[in-house]
């Protein structure tokens, strides 16, 4: 418990620790004097922020200064078991506590734990979330289940609330994209919950009861509480500006932000899968080296393997054979040259480039200063998985300069050595920072925590400083099954005494035990509920996918439902191929494409009927057309709805053999398409093709076997970061033998990549490698055991393959030392563990009993019926979706820009006969995409415009297949576009004259529709435009055109998404929407395209036919809402400008002619402010 509050009063003062001691803080109701608010106290310096000692806990058995080593057996008894002593000179009479820590109960089989106050000797290294915030680098050493992500989120909330640090000054980095997404979600939820807690405290005056961070933040003067709440609210409003990402994304962003200091070319393309290019380079080098050699020392298969590993690692290469080393170095050089020539960058290149920038003798100090100014607080999760380059970046930019940097990791879970994760980087960080430990396990029951501690004891897991430390569980015993108190079970046998091979015997025993668990075990919830153990509570962790599938088969044959949760990608299976065929037919409905799509499982037409029956072909063609319309209106969910309604998709697939597998895969691919970063038909088809090639995989494509309750089988590496009720470990006996794949090894304190053939047993390198491998195996065993919440069961069979295994090392070692057992040490017949903590029993290898239920795959399957009514009008749509089907090309690749418009106009005056700067350039969607990309990347500044245009276009042209001659024309045309005056819209200035801080490119938006009332329709918007547009408005005819179109019935409910090409701030202070259009307007017979074809009347007609006025109005509404949220004192009459549609083919440069008040190529529209406000209300649901 914390020290108690002061004397009894209507609202007693609370005691808080600062660097000067314990201080009471009277509240506003106290008559006594006041002490400084916590937020007004100076932040502690590095010497005293965490080590300053509060008063002792008052325990008579406190062993302060005894020097007892953590984790030793002497710790299991004695220690402090009290927790309440008043602050010095205070009275204990009627002294209620303001904040209480939970009492520390001794777990079963253990003595009372010591308190975590800093009075108790080495216990002073425990982290306390309510202690003063750090002001210098700090390493938080976690253990499994101690809440790394929770701690990061809590620290972020405290820094936001208690300091003036804004959310965009935070850097939160982690190991994977999936982890980054979870971290972003958790931090946002934490900020929101703290803001709500402070609001509730202000309203009721009652402090929070359960959340210690909320208690801390509410423990201040009323004005300070309000300031903290406002800081949290501002952080929530600006949360999109927070950089919460992987290290690679951080490196990419920093290289871009550093500008000329960063080694980044705007034309560079990041490739997520470099293996095809590596294979190509390896083949070239191999042929060049060995084409005249009769018997090469390096066979082609191994050459490709070691080349892949060498090119994806920055470690120096080592091998017994000079030929291997020279080959790898040659491939590395060729790979680097090819990337440079093609403008390609891998994720590892991003780290290397930023490292080089920060360590550059000429620009390094400037770059480091820029990063320090950019980020005030750095929080790094999963730090045990970092590699040397990543650590050097963090150290050079932040740690070395005493920036607030909190590194959180668990070295006992460092199991990714094969991915270049380097435990030595973690140890180096531990030497460079202060270090504290997270004290509580929030995942596992106390018996599991104690059993893991008993199993590992004080054994080093890669370094003497890395041991399984004692932590406190916040849970009691939640699983009941028999009278055995231990929740770590070892099932042991010998290969000589078993009737079956070890793997088969273990499988038999595991199945029997799983049957017993499902029949007898019960789970008591923290809320008092009681239930039987479910198959979903059990996980079996194996070494590889092949073994995992064998386990699934064994469980299913015994009547236990089981699925393998591996990394097999659903995108590599037939479901993805079926979706690709369907999207191709929807995009280009030729007869062959429709036949191929119709024969897929999605549509289910018999192939023979399609080939010989015209009626079936027509039916399939009409269905594909309806599916295309459905995709335009409601996306992939609408396509699935049509398939279900018209083809009976679910029932039809479930009637097939292995139908559940097929249906799950089809729905999984549909879900991936629904969350793809593109929505148009062309984009979806292209995205799926690249995803099937492995170019856009992020882990969300991992194959799902079924949604039904089942035992989960997965690999031990994949299970890291997950938790399960009961964990079964049938494969921890054996050490994985050294294979032919390259592996990292430490030589003379330096990590190398060994690419040679398998090492001889006498080679010292092999001994070093085997020691490192055993240590990583021990860490992998720790990870596997600590996934369990209620119980973990492992199997060990003594034999040849297990003699070097991790579990053997634990069973055979001398527990009075910290050394691993010798490789050939014998396992004692008597268990060395306390049976109250680790229960060792003999395994039985008799086959499991006959099936008690039919296998899951043979159960009758029926289609579930949904009874609730689904709002079919709710959708995520865009301008393109609202107007789908209205253009001449219904399924164009770029639906907002039809290639040609049937717009006839008079022959332009001779004065306007300046040829279009883009004469000779192609039309079409690909060209439009190229122009948009170039205008986004080109530096418009007058002094750099021409050079930048040439460089950007030269970088982009090869990706779009544009010849060099056309690229030169396009670069010159873009210069003309950027120097054309924009007329009254921008007070006469051109794009090149708009300062960098007055332009915002690619403003993406997602606007909720009908969130406040009744949904409107597109026709309602058209009638609104009729009411507000003057007869003289250049687009006055458009509302009549829209209200009579098929789009008028479209319902505005759900989310409206889009991206504005650019928002510009005019010299007069008005914000303007800008959109680029590459439309080629028609000319007369025999005429060349001139700028005169882009006069105001022609552009008005083109705008109306393409429904661009609707797009312009929606963009103005989005800009209006954005400015209302972000611009202080926003007044739409003052700050909201018009919309400029730049028809780039008609923009001739600084001397561009002007007609009817508009420069040629620059269409200007000023929607009335009242129209924009009314449209915003209508879209929001206010009628």
Residue pairs with C-beta under 8 A, 6 or more apart in sequence:
1 83
1 84
1 97
1 100
1 101
1 103
2 15
2 97
2 98
2 99
2 100
2 101
3 15
3 22
3 54
3 55
3 84
3 85
3 86
3 87
3 97
4 15
4 84
4 86
4 87
4 90
4 92
4 95
4 96
4 97
4 98
5 12
5 13
5 14
5 15
5 24
5 95
5 96
5 97
5 98
6 12
6 13
6 15
6 24
6 90
6 95
7 91
7 93
7 94
7 95
8 94
8 95
8 96
9 29
9 30
10 29
11 27
11 29
11 30
12 95
12 96
12 98
13 24
13 25
13 26
13 27
13 30
13 32
14 24
14 25
14 98
14 99
14 219
15 22
15 23
15 24
15 25
15 87
15 98
16 22
16 23
16 25
16 38
16 219
17 23
17 52
17 54
17 131
17 132
18 38
18 41
18 44
18 132
19 41
19 42
19 44
19 48
19 49
19 52
19 132
21 54
21 87
21 88
22 54
22 55
22 87
22 88
23 35
23 36
24 35
24 87
25 34
25 35
25 37
25 38
25 219
25 220
26 32
26 33
26 34
26 35
27 221
28 221
28 222
37 220
37 221
37 224
38 162
38 219
38 220
38 224
39 162
39 163
39 220
39 224
39 227
39 228
41 132
43 49
43 132
43 133
43 135
44 50
44 52
44 132
44 135
45 135
45 136
46 135
46 136
46 402
46 434
49 131
49 132
49 133
49 134
49 135
49 136
49 434
50 131
50 132
50 134
50 138
50 434
50 436
51 118
51 124
52 118
53 118
53 119
53 124
54 117
54 118
54 119
55 85
55 87
55 88
55 119
56 62
56 64
56 85
56 117
56 119
57 80
57 82
57 83
57 85
57 115
57 117
57 119
57 120
58 82
58 84
58 85
59 79
59 80
59 81
59 82
59 115
59 120
60 82
61 78
61 79
61 80
61 81
62 79
62 80
62 114
62 115
62 119
62 120
63 78
63 79
63 80
63 114
63 120
63 121
64 119
64 120
64 121
65 121
66 121
67 121
67 122
68 74
68 75
68 121
68 122
69 122
69 458
70 122
70 123
70 469
70 470
71 453
71 457
71 458
71 467
71 468
71 469
71 470
72 458
75 114
75 470
76 110
76 111
77 111
77 112
78 111
78 112
78 114
79 111
79 112
79 113
79 114
79 115
79 120
80 114
80 115
80 117
80 119
80 120
81 104
81 112
81 113
81 114
81 115
82 115
83 101
83 103
83 104
83 115
84 97
86 92
86 95
98 219
99 130
99 212
99 215
99 219
102 474
104 112
104 113
104 115
104 472
106 112
106 113
107 446
107 447
107 449
107 450
107 473
108 446
108 447
108 450
108 477
108 485
108 836
109 447
109 450
109 485
109 834
109 836
109 837
110 450
110 837
113 470
113 472
114 120
114 123
115 123
116 123
116 126
116 128
116 439
117 123
118 124
125 435
125 436
125 437
126 436
126 437
126 439
127 140
127 151
127 436
127 437
127 438
127 439
129 151
129 154
129 155
129 158
129 212
129 213
130 212
130 213
130 215
130 216
133 155
133 158
133 159
133 162
133 163
133 404
134 404
134 406
134 434
135 404
136 402
136 403
136 404
136 405
136 433
136 434
137 398
137 399
137 402
137 403
137 404
137 405
137 406
137 407
137 432
137 433
137 434
138 405
138 406
138 407
138 433
138 434
138 435
138 436
139 383
139 406
139 407
139 408
139 409
139 429
139 430
139 433
139 434
139 435
139 436
140 148
140 151
140 406
140 407
140 408
140 409
140 435
140 436
140 437
140 438
141 409
141 410
141 411
141 430
141 435
141 436
141 437
141 438
141 469
142 148
142 151
142 408
142 409
142 410
142 437
142 438
143 410
143 412
143 437
143 438
143 441
143 468
143 469
143 471
143 786
144 410
144 412
144 413
144 441
144 443
144 444
144 782
144 783
144 786
144 787
145 441
145 442
145 443
145 444
145 449
145 723
145 786
146 410
146 438
146 439
146 440
146 441
146 442
146 471
147 438
147 440
147 442
148 381
148 382
148 408
148 409
148 410
148 438
149 182
149 183
149 186
149 381
150 186
150 442
151 408
151 438
152 172
152 183
152 186
152 187
152 379
152 381
152 406
152 408
153 183
153 186
153 187
153 189
153 190
154 190
154 213
155 379
155 406
156 170
156 172
156 187
156 190
156 191
156 377
156 379
157 187
157 190
157 191
157 194
157 213
157 217
157 232
158 213
158 216
158 217
159 165
159 170
159 377
159 404
160 167
160 191
160 231
160 232
160 235
161 194
161 198
161 217
161 228
161 229
161 231
161 232
162 217
162 228
164 231
165 376
165 377
166 234
166 235
166 238
167 234
167 235
167 238
167 239
167 241
167 242
168 238
168 241
168 242
168 243
169 374
169 375
169 376
169 377
170 242
170 243
170 244
170 375
170 376
170 377
170 378
170 379
171 243
171 250
171 375
171 377
171 378
171 379
172 183
172 184
172 187
172 242
172 243
172 244
172 245
172 379
172 380
172 381
173 180
173 244
173 245
173 246
173 247
173 250
173 378
173 379
173 380
173 381
174 180
174 183
174 244
174 245
174 246
174 380
174 381
174 382
175 246
175 247
175 381
175 382
175 385
176 246
176 699
177 246
177 698
177 699
178 698
178 699
178 700
179 246
179 381
179 382
179 721
180 244
180 245
180 246
180 249
183 244
183 381
184 242
184 244
187 242
187 244
188 236
188 239
191 232
191 235
191 236
191 239
192 236
193 211
193 214
194 213
194 214
194 217
194 232
195 229
195 232
195 233
195 236
197 208
197 211
197 214
197 217
197 218
198 214
198 217
198 218
198 225
198 228
198 229
198 232
199 229
200 206
200 208
201 207
201 208
201 214
201 218
201 225
202 222
202 225
202 226
202 229
207 214
207 215
207 218
207 219
208 214
208 215
208 218
217 225
217 228
218 225
220 228
235 242
237 1125
243 250
243 253
243 375
245 253
247 351
247 386
247 390
247 393
248 347
248 350
248 351
251 350
251 351
251 353
251 354
251 393
252 270
252 350
254 262
254 354
254 371
254 374
255 262
255 263
255 264
255 350
255 353
255 354
255 357
256 262
256 264
257 370
257 374
258 264
258 357
258 367
258 370
261 357
261 363
261 366
261 367
261 370
262 353
262 354
262 357
262 367
263 353
263 356
263 357
264 353
265 343
265 955
266 937
266 951
266 952
266 955
267 343
267 937
267 951
267 952
267 954
267 955
267 956
268 343
268 344
268 345
268 955
269 342
269 343
269 344
269 345
269 959
270 344
270 345
270 346
270 347
270 350
271 277
271 344
271 345
271 346
271 695
272 347
272 694
272 695
272 696
272 697
273 693
273 694
273 695
273 697
274 311
274 312
274 335
274 344
274 346
275 308
277 335
277 338
277 339
277 344
278 307
278 308
278 311
278 312
278 331
278 335
279 304
279 307
279 308
280 338
281 307
281 311
281 331
281 334
281 335
281 338
282 303
282 304
282 307
282 308
282 331
283 304
284 334
285 307
285 327
285 330
285 331
285 334
286 298
286 300
286 303
286 327
289 296
289 327
289 330
290 296
290 298
297 321
297 323
298 321
298 323
298 324
298 327
302 740
303 327
305 740
305 741
305 742
306 324
306 327
306 328
306 742
306 755
307 327
307 328
307 331
309 741
309 742
309 753
309 755
310 317
310 328
310 329
310 331
310 332
310 742
310 753
310 755
311 331
311 332
311 335
312 346
312 348
313 420
313 744
313 753
314 348
314 352
314 387
314 388
314 389
314 420
315 420
315 744
315 751
315 752
315 753
316 750
316 752
316 753
317 324
317 325
317 328
317 329
317 752
317 753
317 755
318 325
318 745
318 747
318 752
318 753
318 754
318 755
318 756
318 765
319 325
319 328
319 754
319 755
319 756
320 756
320 757
320 759
320 763
321 756
321 757
324 755
324 756
324 757
325 755
325 756
328 755
338 344
339 345
339 346
339 349
343 955
351 387
351 389
351 390
351 393
352 389
354 393
355 389
355 392
355 393
355 396
357 363
357 364
357 367
358 364
358 367
358 368
358 371
358 392
358 393
358 396
358 397
359 392
359 396
360 367
364 396
368 396
368 397
368 401
371 397
371 398
372 397
372 398
372 401
372 403
375 398
375 403
376 403
376 404
377 404
377 406
378 394
378 398
378 403
378 404
378 405
378 406
379 405
379 406
379 408
380 386
380 394
380 405
380 406
380 407
380 408
380 409
381 408
381 409
382 408
382 409
383 407
383 408
383 409
383 426
383 429
384 409
384 410
384 411
384 412
384 413
384 414
384 421
384 423
384 426
385 409
385 414
385 416
385 419
385 421
386 394
386 409
386 421
386 422
386 425
386 426
387 420
387 421
387 422
387 425
388 422
388 424
388 425
388 751
390 425
391 422
391 425
391 428
391 429
394 405
394 407
395 428
395 429
395 432
397 403
398 405
399 405
399 429
399 432
399 433
405 433
407 429
407 433
409 426
411 423
411 426
411 427
411 461
411 462
411 463
411 466
412 461
412 466
412 468
412 779
412 782
412 783
413 720
413 779
413 782
413 783
414 421
414 423
414 426
414 462
414 776
414 779
415 421
415 716
415 717
415 720
415 776
415 779
415 780
415 783
416 717
417 423
417 744
417 772
417 776
418 743
418 744
420 744
422 751
423 462
423 463
423 466
424 746
424 751
427 463
427 465
430 465
437 469
437 471
438 471
439 471
439 472
440 471
440 472
440 473
440 474
441 449
441 471
441 472
441 473
441 474
442 474
442 475
443 723
443 786
443 789
444 452
444 473
444 475
444 786
444 788
444 789
444 790
445 473
445 475
445 476
445 477
445 478
445 479
445 487
445 789
445 790
446 473
446 475
446 476
446 477
447 477
447 485
447 486
447 487
447 488
447 837
448 473
448 487
448 488
448 786
448 788
448 789
448 790
448 791
448 792
449 471
449 472
449 473
450 473
450 837
451 486
451 487
451 488
451 792
451 837
451 838
452 468
452 488
452 782
452 785
452 786
452 792
453 468
453 470
453 837
454 488
454 833
454 834
454 837
454 838
455 488
455 785
455 810
455 833
455 837
455 838
456 467
456 468
456 778
456 782
456 810
457 468
457 815
458 467
458 468
458 818
459 467
459 468
459 778
459 810
459 813
459 818
459 820
460 466
460 467
460 775
460 818
461 467
461 468
461 775
461 778
461 779
461 782
462 772
462 775
462 776
462 778
462 779
464 818
468 782
475 526
475 789
477 485
477 487
478 523
478 524
478 525
478 526
478 789
478 790
479 487
479 521
479 522
479 523
479 524
479 533
479 725
479 726
479 790
479 791
480 521
480 522
480 524
481 516
481 517
481 520
481 521
481 522
482 520
484 839
485 836
486 835
486 836
486 837
486 838
486 839
487 788
487 790
487 791
487 792
488 785
488 791
488 792
488 794
488 837
488 838
488 839
489 791
489 792
489 793
489 794
489 838
489 839
489 840
489 841
490 793
490 794
490 795
490 796
490 807
490 831
490 833
490 838
490 839
490 840
490 841
491 506
491 509
491 513
491 793
491 794
491 795
491 796
491 841
491 842
491 843
492 795
492 796
492 797
492 798
492 840
492 841
492 842
492 843
493 502
493 505
493 796
493 797
493 798
493 842
493 843
493 845
494 797
494 798
494 799
495 502
495 797
495 798
495 799
495 800
498 505
498 797
498 845
499 505
499 845
499 846
500 508
500 845
502 733
502 797
502 799
502 801
503 730
504 845
505 797
505 843
505 845
506 730
506 731
506 795
506 797
506 843
506 845
507 550
507 551
507 554
507 730
508 844
508 845
508 846
508 847
508 848
509 795
509 843
509 844
509 845
510 540
510 551
510 554
510 728
510 730
510 795
511 554
511 555
511 558
511 560
511 848
512 844
512 846
512 848
512 849
513 728
513 793
514 538
514 555
514 558
514 560
514 711
514 728
515 558
515 559
515 560
515 848
515 849
515 852
517 533
517 538
517 726
518 532
518 533
518 534
518 535
518 538
518 560
521 532
521 533
521 726
522 530
522 531
522 532
522 533
523 530
523 531
523 532
523 533
523 537
523 725
523 790
524 530
525 531
533 725
533 726
534 709
535 560
535 561
535 562
535 709
535 710
535 711
536 709
536 710
536 711
536 712
537 724
537 725
537 726
537 790
538 711
538 712
538 724
538 725
538 726
538 727
538 728
539 711
539 712
539 713
539 714
539 719
539 722
539 724
539 725
539 726
539 727
539 728
539 787
540 548
540 551
540 555
540 562
540 711
540 712
540 713
540 714
540 727
540 728
540 729
540 730
541 713
541 714
541 715
541 716
541 719
541 727
541 728
541 729
541 731
541 784
541 787
542 548
542 551
542 713
542 714
542 715
542 716
542 730
542 731
543 715
543 716
543 731
543 736
544 715
545 564
545 566
545 567
545 568
545 715
547 731
548 564
548 566
548 713
548 714
548 715
549 564
551 562
551 564
551 713
551 730
552 562
552 563
552 564
552 713
555 561
555 562
555 711
555 713
556 562
556 855
556 856
556 857
557 851
557 855
558 848
558 849
558 851
558 852
559 851
559 852
559 853
559 854
559 855
560 711
561 706
561 708
561 709
561 710
561 711
561 856
562 710
562 711
562 712
562 713
562 856
563 704
563 705
563 706
563 710
563 711
563 712
563 713
564 705
564 713
564 714
565 702
565 704
565 705
565 712
565 713
565 714
565 718
566 702
566 703
566 714
566 715
566 718
567 699
567 702
567 718
568 702
568 703
569 694
569 697
569 701
569 702
569 703
570 576
570 665
570 668
570 669
570 672
570 701
570 702
570 703
570 704
571 669
571 672
571 688
571 691
571 692
571 694
571 697
571 701
572 692
573 665
573 703
574 601
574 662
574 665
575 601
575 662
575 665
575 666
575 668
575 669
576 665
576 669
576 688
576 691
576 692
577 600
577 692
578 600
578 601
578 602
578 666
579 602
579 666
579 669
579 670
579 673
579 688
580 685
580 688
580 689
580 692
581 593
581 596
581 597
581 600
582 597
582 600
582 602
582 603
582 624
582 627
583 681
583 684
583 685
583 688
584 593
584 596
584 597
584 685
585 593
585 594
585 596
585 597
585 598
585 624
586 597
586 624
586 627
586 628
586 631
586 681
586 891
587 628
587 681
587 682
587 685
587 891
588 891
589 621
589 624
589 625
589 628
591 617
594 617
594 620
594 621
594 624
595 607
595 610
595 611
595 617
595 620
597 603
597 620
597 624
598 605
598 610
598 616
598 617
598 620
598 623
598 624
599 605
599 606
599 607
599 610
601 653
601 656
601 662
601 666
602 643
602 647
602 649
602 666
603 620
603 623
603 624
603 643
603 647
604 647
604 649
604 652
605 616
605 619
605 620
606 616
609 616
610 616
610 617
610 620
623 646
623 647
626 642
626 646
627 639
627 642
627 643
628 681
628 890
628 891
629 884
629 885
630 638
630 639
630 641
630 642
631 638
631 639
631 681
631 684
632 681
632 880
632 881
632 884
632 885
632 890
632 891
632 895
633 875
633 877
633 881
633 884
633 1050
634 641
634 875
634 877
634 881
635 674
635 679
635 875
635 876
635 877
635 881
636 670
636 673
636 674
636 684
637 670
637 674
637 875
638 875
639 670
640 649
640 667
640 670
641 872
643 649
644 650
649 663
649 666
650 663
650 863
651 863
653 659
653 662
653 663
653 666
654 660
654 663
654 861
654 862
654 863
656 662
658 857
659 861
660 706
660 857
660 861
661 705
661 706
664 704
664 705
664 706
664 707
665 703
665 704
668 701
668 703
668 704
669 688
672 691
672 700
672 701
673 684
673 687
673 688
675 700
676 683
676 684
676 687
676 688
677 687
678 684
678 686
678 687
679 876
679 878
679 880
679 881
679 1057
680 880
680 893
680 894
680 895
681 891
681 893
682 892
682 893
682 894
682 925
687 696
690 696
691 697
691 701
706 856
708 856
710 856
712 724
714 722
716 729
716 780
716 783
716 784
717 780
719 783
719 784
719 787
720 783
722 787
723 787
723 788
723 789
724 787
724 788
724 789
725 788
725 789
725 790
725 791
726 788
726 790
726 791
726 792
726 793
727 784
727 785
727 787
727 788
727 791
727 792
727 793
728 793
729 781
729 784
729 785
729 792
729 793
729 794
729 795
730 795
731 795
732 781
732 784
732 794
732 795
732 796
732 805
732 806
732 807
733 795
733 796
733 797
733 799
733 801
733 802
733 805
733 807
733 808
734 801
734 802
734 805
735 773
735 774
735 777
735 801
735 802
735 804
735 805
735 806
736 773
736 777
738 758
738 759
738 766
738 769
738 770
738 773
739 758
740 757
740 758
742 753
742 754
742 755
743 753
743 754
743 769
744 751
744 752
744 753
744 754
745 751
745 752
745 753
745 754
745 765
745 768
745 769
745 772
746 752
746 768
746 772
747 765
747 768
754 765
754 769
759 765
759 766
759 769
760 766
770 804
770 823
774 804
774 806
774 809
774 820
777 805
777 806
778 806
778 809
778 810
780 806
781 794
781 806
781 807
781 810
784 792
785 792
785 794
794 807
795 843
796 802
796 805
796 807
796 808
796 811
796 827
797 843
798 808
798 827
802 808
803 823
803 824
804 823
808 821
808 825
808 827
809 820
809 821
811 821
811 827
811 828
811 831
811 832
812 821
812 822
812 825
812 826
812 827
812 828
813 819
813 820
813 821
813 825
814 821
815 832
831 838
831 840
833 840
871 1053
873 1015
873 1051
873 1053
873 1054
874 1053
874 1054
875 881
875 1053
875 1054
875 1055
876 1054
876 1055
876 1057
877 1050
877 1054
877 1055
877 1056
877 1057
878 1056
878 1057
878 1058
879 896
879 1058
879 1107
879 1110
879 1111
879 1114
880 895
880 896
882 1018
882 1047
882 1050
882 1110
883 895
883 1047
883 1107
883 1110
884 890
884 895
884 1047
885 1046
885 1047
886 1045
886 1046
886 1047
886 1107
887 895
887 898
887 1106
887 1107
888 898
888 900
888 901
888 902
889 895
889 898
889 899
892 898
892 899
892 925
893 924
893 925
893 926
894 925
894 928
894 929
896 1106
896 1108
896 1111
897 925
897 928
897 1077
897 1078
897 1079
897 1106
898 1079
898 1106
899 923
899 924
899 925
899 1080
900 923
900 1079
900 1080
900 1082
901 1079
901 1081
901 1082
901 1102
901 1105
901 1106
902 1082
902 1105
903 1081
903 1082
903 1098
903 1101
903 1102
903 1105
904 1082
905 1081
905 1082
905 1093
905 1095
905 1097
905 1098
905 1101
907 1084
907 1087
908 1090
908 1092
908 1093
908 1095
909 1092
911 1153
912 1090
912 1091
912 1092
912 1095
912 1153
912 1155
912 1160
913 1090
913 1092
914 1090
914 1091
914 1092
914 1148
914 1152
914 1153
915 1088
915 1089
915 1090
915 1091
916 1088
916 1089
916 1090
916 1091
916 1093
916 1145
916 1146
916 1148
917 969
917 972
917 973
917 976
917 977
917 1145
917 1147
917 1148
917 1149
918 969
918 970
918 973
918 1089
918 1144
918 1145
919 969
919 1088
919 1089
920 966
920 969
921 927
921 966
921 969
921 970
921 973
922 962
922 966
923 1078
923 1080
926 960
926 961
927 960
927 1078
928 1078
929 960
930 956
930 957
930 960
930 962
930 970
931 970
931 974
931 1076
931 1078
931 1144
932 1061
932 1076
933 956
934 949
934 952
934 953
934 956
934 970
934 974
935 974
935 977
935 1061
935 1076
936 1001
936 1002
936 1061
937 952
937 956
938 945
938 948
938 949
938 952
938 974
938 978
939 945
939 948
940 978
940 991
940 992
940 994
940 999
941 948
941 992
941 996
942 992
942 993
945 975
945 978
945 979
945 992
946 971
946 975
949 971
949 972
949 974
949 975
949 978
950 968
950 971
952 971
953 967
953 970
953 971
953 974
954 967
954 971
956 962
957 963
957 964
957 966
957 967
957 970
962 970
973 1144
974 1144
975 1149
976 1147
976 1148
976 1149
976 1152
977 991
977 1142
977 1144
977 1147
978 990
978 991
978 992
979 990
979 991
979 992
979 1149
979 1150
980 990
980 991
980 1147
980 1148
980 1149
980 1150
980 1152
980 1159
980 1161
980 1162
981 988
981 989
981 990
981 1150
981 1152
981 1159
981 1162
982 988
982 989
982 990
982 991
982 1140
982 1142
982 1159
982 1162
982 1164
983 1154
983 1157
983 1158
983 1159
983 1162
983 1164
984 1157
984 1164
985 1066
985 1072
985 1137
985 1138
985 1140
985 1162
985 1164
986 994
986 1064
986 1066
986 1067
986 1072
986 1140
987 1066
987 1067
987 1068
989 1066
989 1067
990 1150
991 1064
994 1064
994 1065
998 1064
998 1065
999 1062
999 1063
999 1064
999 1065
1000 1062
1000 1063
1000 1064
1001 1061
1001 1062
1002 1059
1002 1060
1002 1061
1002 1062
1003 1059
1003 1060
1003 1062
1003 1063
1003 1118
1003 1119
1003 1122
1004 1057
1004 1058
1004 1059
1005 1056
1005 1057
1005 1058
1005 1059
1005 1060
1005 1118
1005 1121
1005 1122
1006 1055
1006 1056
1006 1057
1007 1055
1007 1056
1007 1057
1007 1117
1007 1118
1007 1121
1007 1179
1008 1054
1008 1055
1008 1180
1009 1015
1009 1052
1009 1053
1009 1054
1009 1055
1009 1056
1009 1179
1009 1180
1009 1181
1010 1016
1010 1052
1010 1053
1010 1054
1010 1179
1010 1180
1010 1181
1011 1180
1011 1181
1012 1180
1012 1181
1012 1182
1013 1180
1013 1181
1013 1182
1013 1183
1014 1181
1014 1183
1015 1051
1015 1052
1015 1053
1015 1181
1016 1051
1016 1052
1016 1178
1016 1179
1016 1181
1016 1183
1017 1048
1017 1049
1017 1050
1017 1051
1017 1052
1018 1042
1018 1047
1018 1048
1018 1049
1018 1050
1018 1052
1018 1110
1019 1042
1019 1043
1019 1048
1019 1049
1020 1052
1020 1178
1021 1042
1021 1052
1021 1110
1021 1113
1021 1175
1021 1178
1021 1179
1022 1039
1022 1040
1022 1042
1022 1043
1022 1048
1023 1039
1023 1043
1024 1171
1024 1174
1024 1175
1024 1178
1025 1038
1025 1039
1025 1042
1025 1109
1025 1113
1025 1171
1026 1039
1026 1040
1026 1043
1028 1167
1028 1168
1028 1170
1028 1171
1028 1174
1029 1035
1029 1036
1029 1039
1029 1167
1029 1168
1029 1171
1030 1036
1033 1165
1034 1096
1034 1100
1034 1163
1034 1165
1035 1100
1035 1103
1035 1104
1035 1109
1035 1165
1037 1104
1038 1103
1038 1104
1038 1109
1038 1110
1041 1104
1042 1048
1042 1107
1042 1109
1042 1110
1045 1107
1047 1107
1052 1178
1052 1179
1056 1114
1056 1118
1056 1179
1058 1111
1058 1114
1058 1115
1058 1118
1060 1073
1060 1074
1060 1075
1060 1115
1060 1118
1060 1119
1061 1074
1061 1075
1061 1076
1062 1074
1063 1071
1063 1072
1063 1073
1063 1074
1063 1119
1064 1071
1064 1072
1064 1074
1065 1071
1065 1072
1066 1072
1066 1137
1069 1134
1069 1135
1070 1134
1070 1135
1070 1136
1070 1137
1071 1119
1071 1123
1071 1135
1071 1136
1071 1137
1072 1137
1072 1138
1072 1139
1072 1140
1073 1112
1073 1115
1073 1116
1073 1119
1073 1137
1073 1138
1073 1139
1073 1140
1074 1139
1074 1140
1074 1142
1075 1108
1075 1111
1075 1112
1075 1115
1075 1139
1075 1140
1075 1141
1075 1142
1076 1142
1076 1144
1077 1108
1077 1141
1077 1142
1077 1143
1077 1144
1078 1143
1078 1144
1078 1145
1079 1102
1079 1106
1079 1143
1079 1145
1080 1089
1080 1145
1081 1089
1081 1093
1081 1094
1081 1098
1081 1099
1081 1102
1081 1143
1081 1145
1081 1146
1082 1093
1083 1089
1083 1090
1083 1093
1089 1145
1091 1146
1091 1147
1091 1148
1091 1152
1091 1153
1091 1160
1091 1161
1092 1153
1092 1155
1092 1160
1093 1146
1094 1143
1094 1145
1094 1146
1094 1147
1094 1160
1094 1161
1095 1155
1095 1156
1095 1158
1095 1160
1096 1155
1096 1156
1096 1157
1096 1158
1096 1163
1097 1156
1099 1141
1099 1143
1099 1146
1099 1158
1099 1161
1099 1163
1100 1163
1102 1108
1102 1143
1103 1109
1103 1112
1103 1141
1103 1163
1103 1165
1108 1141
1109 1165
1112 1139
1112 1141
1112 1165
1112 1167
1113 1167
1113 1171
1113 1172
1113 1175
1114 1175
1115 1139
1116 1136
1116 1138
1116 1139
1116 1167
1116 1172
1116 1175
1117 1172
1117 1175
1117 1176
1117 1179
1119 1136
1120 1132
1120 1136
1120 1172
1120 1173
1120 1176
1121 1176
1123 1130
1123 1132
1123 1135
1123 1136
1124 1130
1127 1135
1132 1169
1132 1172
1132 1173
1133 1169
1136 1169
1136 1172
1137 1166
1138 1164
1138 1165
1138 1166
1138 1167
1139 1164
1139 1165
1139 1166
1139 1167
1140 1162
1140 1163
1140 1164
1140 1165
1141 1162
1141 1163
1141 1165
1142 1161
1142 1162
1142 1163
1143 1161
1143 1162
1143 1163
1144 1161
1145 1161
1146 1160
1146 1161
1147 1159
1147 1160
1147 1161
1147 1162
1148 1160
1148 1161
1152 1159
1152 1160
1152 1161
1152 1162
1153 1159
1153 1160
1154 1160
1158 1164
